[in-house]
């Protein structure tokens, strides 16, 4: 059975407090990963899938999200990009409920602060193949943070329940990606809400949700903290150099280097395994290792690990 899903929502309203001080400068969905905002990664995946519409919610530094959407629209001419602006923090459930009018058929939901190689087409087909399920939740093996209780048939029994539930076969990690029927949102009151808590209420009332687990596990990474964000870039770089047009590497470099547009490593400077944001500058004589640079590093400074955001 082919998928009936042609739209999606990217959740992009969160502040990302654990990513401070980087998140003081920009919302986390616009953090660059291999020199492209994470939002771009998901927009590309959705466009490649043939999606017709994507809704992006925005609250924290929402003007940055709006400006990015305006800039990127011409790159995805077949994908309608809609902004759902939130004046107050609504959470995942409240944000989805506010955007409910945009969806009259099942749709995909993706947390935009994760990186995953999941096959979205297969997830969509799995949901379409089971019309009795209000949600199909992507899961993966991750014992340390496994909070989705699943039975032998792949049905989701519950979320965030420490003790095993009756009929539970295993606990798996939710990937922050799901296919959802719009009617799953109809009982959510206006205002702040958590979609996982709301799905739990529906399951407790007799609704069905299912787990989606790929035969070959997809790669999955969160970027909820500064160290996770750095590790994501390091993992994807695989020791290589990703130098954006307009970036200049005049000094020495070892290991991987990710340098965004306008970044400059002056002659006499040394960088090793570093991520440089737009217009970052490493002055002569500076030596950096395992750093995220989002500003100017003065001449002669030596830094290892962490963030440099000095103007």
C-alpha positions in Angstrom: 0.0 0.0 0.0 1.5 3.4 -1.0 1.8 6.1 1.6 -0.9 8.7 1.8 1.3 11.2 3.7 2.3 14.3 1.8 2.9 16.8 4.6 5.1 17.2 7.7 5.7 19.4 10.7 9.2 20.3 11.9 9.3 21.2 15.6 11.6 24.2 15.9 10.3 26.4 18.7 12.6 25.4 21.6 15.2 27.6 23.2 17.9 25.0 23.7 19.1 26.2 27.1 21.6 23.4 27.4 23.3 24.7 24.2 24.1 28.1 25.8 26.1 30.2 25.1 25.7 29.2 21.5 22.0 29.3 21.7 22.1 32.9 22.9 23.2 33.7 19.3 20.7 31.6 17.3 17.9 29.0 17.7 19.2 25.4 17.8 17.4 24.4 14.5 19.7 26.8 12.8 22.9 25.5 14.3 25.1 24.5 11.4 26.0 20.9 10.8 28.7 20.5 8.2 28.0 24.1 7.4 24.2 23.7 6.8 21.5 24.5 9.3 19.9 21.4 10.8 16.6 22.7 9.4 18.1 22.5 5.9 18.9 18.8 6.5 15.3 18.0 7.2 13.9 20.2 4.5 16.1 18.4 2.0 14.9 15.0 3.2 11.3 16.0 3.0 11.7 17.5 -0.4 13.5 14.4 -1.7 10.6 12.4 -0.3 8.2 14.4 -2.4 6.4 16.1 0.4 4.0 18.9 -0.7 4.0 21.0 2.5 6.0 21.4 5.7 4.9 23.5 8.7 7.7 24.9 10.9 6.8 26.2 14.4 8.9 29.0 15.8 9.1 30.8 19.2 12.6 31.5 20.5 14.4 33.9 18.2 11.6 33.3 15.8 12.7 36.1 13.5 15.8 34.1 12.7 13.6 31.1 11.7 11.3 33.3 9.6 14.3 34.9 7.8 15.8 31.6 7.1 12.5 30.2 5.7 12.3 33.2 3.3 15.8 32.7 2.2 15.5 29.0 1.6 12.1 28.8 -0.1 13.5 29.2 -3.7 15.7 26.2 -3.1 12.7 24.0 -2.5 10.1 25.2 -5.1 7.9 22.1 -4.8 7.7 22.2 -1.0 5.3 24.7 0.5 7.0 26.0 3.7 4.5 27.4 6.3 5.5 29.1 9.5 3.4 28.6 12.7 4.5 31.4 15.0 4.1 31.0 18.8 3.9 34.0 21.1 4.2 31.7 24.2 6.0 28.4 24.7 3.5 25.8 23.7 5.6 22.6 23.9 5.4 19.8 21.4 1.7 19.1 21.9 0.6 22.7 22.0 2.6 23.6 19.0 1.1 20.7 17.0 -2.4 21.7 18.2 -1.9 25.3 17.1 -1.0 24.0 13.6 -3.8 21.5 13.4 -5.7 23.4 10.7 -2.8 22.7 8.2 -3.4 18.9 8.4 -6.4 17.0 7.2 -4.5 13.8 6.5 -1.8 11.8 8.4 1.5 13.7 8.5 5.1 13.3 9.7 6.4 15.0 12.8 10.2 15.6 13.3 12.1 17.2 16.1 14.5 19.5 14.1 17.3 19.2 16.7 18.2 15.7 15.8 20.1 14.1 13.0 18.9 10.7 11.7 19.4 8.7 8.6 15.9 7.2 9.0 14.0 6.1 5.9 11.0 8.5 6.1 9.3 6.9 3.1 9.2 3.6 4.9 7.9 5.2 8.1 5.1 6.8 6.1 4.2 3.6 4.4 4.2 1.7 7.7 1.7 4.2 9.1 -0.5 4.1 6.0 -0.5 0.3 6.2 -2.1 0.4 9.6 -5.1 2.7 9.4 -6.2 1.8 13.0 -3.1 3.4 14.5 -3.3 7.1 15.5 0.5 7.3 15.6 3.5 5.4 14.3 6.5 6.2 16.5 10.1 5.7 15.2 12.2 3.8 17.7 15.7 2.5 18.1 17.8 0.5 20.5 19.2 2.8 23.1 19.1 1.1 26.5 20.3 4.0 28.5 17.3 6.2 27.5 14.7 3.6 26.5 11.3 5.0 27.4 8.9 3.5 24.8 7.2 0.3 26.0 6.5 -2.1 23.1 4.8 -5.5 22.9 5.6 -8.5 20.7 3.4 -7.3 17.9 5.1 -3.9 17.8 2.3 -2.0 19.5 3.3 0.9 21.8 1.9 0.2 25.2 3.1 3.4 26.9 5.8 6.1 27.3 8.1 7.0 30.2 6.9 4.1 32.5 9.8 2.9 34.7 8.2 -0.4 35.6 7.4 -2.9 32.8 3.8 -2.7 31.6 1.6 -5.8 31.2 2.5 -7.4 27.8 5.7 -5.4 27.4 8.4 -7.1 25.4 11.0 -4.4 25.5 11.7 -0.7 26.0 13.1 1.2 23.1 14.2 4.8 22.6 11.9 7.2 20.8 13.7 8.9 17.9 11.7 12.1 18.0 10.1 11.2 14.7 6.6 9.9 14.1 3.7 9.7 11.7 0.5 11.1 13.2 -3.2 11.2 12.5 -4.5 14.8 12.8 -7.4 13.6 15.0 -4.8 12.6 17.6 -4.6 16.4 18.3 -8.3 17.1 18.7 -8.5 16.4 22.4 -5.5 18.5 23.2 -6.6 21.8 24.9 -5.2 25.1 23.5 -2.0 26.1 25.3 1.1 24.3 26.4 1.1 20.5 26.1 3.4 17.6 25.5 2.6 15.3 22.6 4.0 12.2 24.3 1.7 12.8 27.3 -1.2 13.4 25.1 -0.6 10.2 23.1 -0.3 8.4 26.5 -3.8 9.6 27.3 -5.1 8.3 24.0 -3.5 4.9 24.5 -4.9 4.7 28.0 -8.4 5.4 26.5 -8.0 2.5 24.0 -6.4 4.1 21.0 -3.6 2.2 19.1 -0.1 3.4 18.4 2.6 1.4 16.8 6.4 1.3 16.8 8.5 1.7 13.7 11.9 0.0 13.8 14.1 -0.4 10.8 15.7 -3.8 10.1 19.1 -2.1 9.7 19.2 0.5 12.5 19.4 4.1 11.3 22.1 6.4 12.6 20.7 8.8 15.1 22.2 11.7 17.1 20.7 14.3 19.3 22.3 17.8 19.7 20.7 18.8 23.0 24.0 19.9 24.6 27.2 21.6 23.4 29.2 18.4 23.7 26.5 16.5 21.7 26.5 19.2 19.0 30.3 19.1 18.7 30.2 15.2 18.6 27.6 15.3 15.8 29.8 17.4 13.6 32.9 15.4 14.5 31.2 12.2 13.6 29.9 13.4 10.3 33.1 15.1 9.3 35.0 11.8 9.6 38.4 13.5 9.8 37.8 15.6 6.6 37.8 19.3 5.8 34.5 21.1 5.0 35.5 24.6 3.9 32.5 26.7 2.8 32.9 29.1 -0.1 34.2 32.4 1.4 36.0 30.7 4.3 39.8 31.0 4.3 42.3 28.5 5.8 45.6 30.3 5.8 47.1 28.7 8.9 47.7 25.1 9.8 45.0 22.4 10.5 45.0 18.9 11.8 42.2 16.4 12.1 38.8 17.6 10.9 37.9 21.2 10.2 34.4 22.6 9.5 34.6 26.3 8.5 31.5 28.2 7.5 31.2 31.1 5.1 33.4 34.0 6.2 35.4 32.0 8.7 39.1 32.7 8.6 42.2 30.9 10.2 45.0 33.4 9.8 48.5 32.5 8.8 50.4 31.4 11.9 47.3 30.1 13.6 46.7 26.4 14.3 43.4 24.5 14.6 42.8 20.8 15.2 39.3 19.2 15.1 37.4 22.5 15.2 34.0 23.8 14.1 34.0 27.4 12.9 30.8 29.3 12.5 30.1 32.0 10.0 32.7 34.9 10.2 34.6 33.2 13.0 38.2 34.4 13.1 41.3 32.7 14.5 44.1 35.3 14.7 47.8 34.6 14.2 49.5 32.6 16.9 46.3 31.2 18.3 46.2 27.4 18.8 42.8 25.7 19.1 41.9 22.0 19.6 38.4 20.5 19.8 36.7 23.9 19.8 33.5 25.4 18.5 34.3 29.0 17.4 31.5 31.5 17.0 33.5 34.7 17.3 37.0 36.0 17.2 39.9 34.3 19.0 42.7 36.7 19.8 46.3 36.3 18.7 48.4 33.9 20.8 45.4 32.4 22.7 45.6 28.6 23.4 42.3 26.8 24.0 41.3 23.1 24.2 37.7 21.9 24.3 34.6 24.1 24.6 33.3 27.2 23.0 34.8 30.5 21.9 32.3 33.3 21.3 34.3 36.4 22.1 33.5 39.2 19.6 
